Amino acid sequence: MTVAIVVTFAGYTIASYGWVLLKGWNITFKDWVNPLNPYRWGGAPGTVPAGSVFPTGKSSSSAATAAVA
């Protein structure tokens, strides 16, 4: 039973992070699954910076300037 719970949680975690990657949100895997400091939605998350394959967790310069303008 314990193994089933762990496998289910792992499957959910990987599937939900796959959705984050498909949407192009700039949320790192560590930020997504960390139970001590969970990701907090503060509006729409930024997108992955141009030239990056995976999220960096840092805001891109174009997104930062668009928010200022």
Residue, then its C-alpha position, 0 to 999 in steps of 0.5 A: m500500500t505504501v508503495a502505491i501511494v509513493v508511485t501515485f504521488a510520483g506520477y502526479t508530480i511528474a505529470s503536473y510538472g510536464w504541464v508546467l513545461l508544456k505551458g512554458w512557465n518559468i517554474t523550476f522542478k525544485d520550486w514545484v515539488n518542494p514541500l517546505n517552500p511550495y510554489r505560490w501563485g502570485g498571478a500568471p507565472g513568467t515564461v521560460p526565457a528565450g534560448s533556454v530549454f528548461p525553466t531557470g526560475k529567474s525572470s527574463s529581461s524582456a518580461a521584466t521590461a514589459a512589466v515596467a512599461 
